Every structure is written in structure tokens, then in C-alpha cells.
């Protein structure tokens, strides 16, 4: 198949998932065309004959105070579908990708070209920004007009049905992890450098947006650290970074916290971690929690959104109410204090991650593409 993938290129769950999906499809022999405004972060373009990247550049013109990205994207999609002869477009994150793809579809139909669209809902396109009153009808329309729609968790599917006027079936295809990349690696020298006195290592990765509650990551860590010698690794960057650095200074835990910024080798950081914290206010799935679990790291998370579908309470870690930092801190302390239980949870985390192995989930996408292409050809 010739597949177009539209995604946000930045460090964020939907872009990561879309890029890993495209790379895996290319390995399976499919021709994959990424369409985005910058090369996706995980699209390391070591030459692969099946991978292509098409950059969307926005047109600047004095009248355009806000350059119209949606139109540039739609125009690029028309061009790529026509000249690369795509069979299907798969857009990740409804806003504005699904709207742009539908516009391209209509224009192409007018020229006698039939291109089916699959929209994957990822999270805040539904749970936050999509709900805004001006966007709601656009998102409902985009979902209803797509040839197929998937969501990354059951919670997100239900949330979509609850808040939007949906007439389309939404299929749940869980996010996945590449277990060959995300596996526990033995890198003692790194562990020793971070925790020279064998302290526990606790980690968190995110884009430091408010909804990630990095302030609560630090508050939970401070409580743990007061009882159990430990170190906190914070990976990523974003709007709350500066505030978080100040919080660590104010709490006097600065020397036990490392801000690592954006990192590519996340699996190495996870490999030296004993616990992963994710106290998010909303999370449709929690891809980074899954990546931690694949590296045998138990997760202490909130119970927001789809997180309990990934982090099984009292098995792979614990889920507490999102604002209950005492609960998260106490359960972390209990777990770190019980060596046998910690080992069992590490094994459980890994065993649960196996269910989300890319090798198990990829065939679901391929089957979906084949079905949608067939249905769309039959409908013409
Ligand atoms: O909304 C975000 O925080 C970013 C978003 C994205 O699209 O990059 O992440 C969402 O998609 C991820 C991949 O499906 C999920 O693992 C995240 O849970 C989800 N984030 C939220 O729902 C907040």
C-alpha cells in the first residue's frame, strides 16, 4: 500500500506514535509518506527506500496575519496524493489534520480521484481543545466524514461519544511500543553516575505542559525523598520547566533532581529507573508510561482518562486520584520499601507491556487500511 501519514512532528505522543507506525509499515514493505511542517522527531532518516517526507511550508503574505496552515496542508495533500498515487491518508490528531484531509479529499473527488481518510483521535484533540465551542462542530464533522476513525483507548472513545455529535463507529486500537528498542538495558555506569550511593531513581518524561502536573511530580518526589534516599530525572521541556526548577530550589531538593531536557535515548534513562511518575490531569493513554513499563519500570500515576487501561492498579504500579499526591507518594514509598514487591511489579509492568507490542498492534492498522481501501473502492 501507499500510505500518507499526517502528524504533528514535535515531541508529543501522537507524533511519536504516528512516526513509529510509519516506520514499522515501511519495514513491512509499504510505501509511507509523512506530511508535516517539520521532519517528525523520531523520523531518523537513515535511508529507507519506503520512507518519504514531504514538508508543508506555509505561505507568508502581508494580508496573512495568521498564515493559513490548514490550506497549505490540504494543498500539499492534494499534491502528494496525486503525484505519489497514495491509496490512503491516515491523520493523527483531529485538529486541524482531519479537516485539512477532508478538504483535500473533496477537491480530489472533483478531479475524479478517490482517497479514503482514516482519523486517529489521540487525546487533547478531544478532551481539551476539541471541546471548545468553535471547534466542536468541526471535530464532529471531521469524525463523521472520515472513512474510519480510531481512538487510542476505550476511555477516549467514550469521551468522544459523550461530548461530540458522533454518527460514526469509533474503533479502539491501543497505542503500541517497540519492545526491541524499549527494553531494560544494563547500563550500570550511568546508574552509578546518577545515584552514586545506590539511591532509587525515579523518572518522569513529558512536554512540561500544565496538564502533566510536573509540580506534583516534584511534590511526590519530595515526599519520597524525605523518607527514602532517591534521585529524580526529569526528561523533556516545555512551558512549566522554569517554574519547576524554581520549585525544586524552594523545596531544597535541587541537588537530587536532574533536568535532562529533550532526550532521544529515553530507553537508557528508563533502564536505570526504579519508578515512573505520571500524575497527569488528563491522559487518553499515557504512551510514555507504556514505554517505562516496557523497560520494567512500575508506574505511579493518576487515574485520569485512559491511564488505568495501561497502568493496572496494584499490578504494574498504582493509580490514585489525580490530585491525591499523598496517595501517590505513600504507595511509592511502600513499593520502594518492599524489595520483593518491587521486583514483582517490575516483572508485571513488563508482562503488561507485552500486550502492547507493536508486532501485535501493527496488523490491526494494516487490516483497517485494507478494509477501508476496499470499501472506498466499492463505493465509487
Ligand atoms: O495532548 C497531548 O498531550 C499530546 C498528545 C499528542 O497528540 O501528542 O498526546 C496524547 O496522545 C498520546 C498518543 O496517543 C497519548 O499517549 C497521550 O496520553 C495523549 N495526551 C493526552 O491525552 C493529554
Boltz pocket constraint, residues with backbone or C-beta under 6 A from the ligand:
constraints:
  - pocket:
      binder: B
      contacts: [[A, 11], [A, 12], [A, 13], [A, 14], [A, 15], [A, 17], [A, 93], [A, 121], [A, 122], [A, 123], [A, 124], [A, 125], [A, 127], [A, 152], [A, 175], [A, 211], [A, 282], [A, 283], [A, 284], [A, 285], [A, 286], [A, 287], [A, 288]]
      max_distance: 6.0
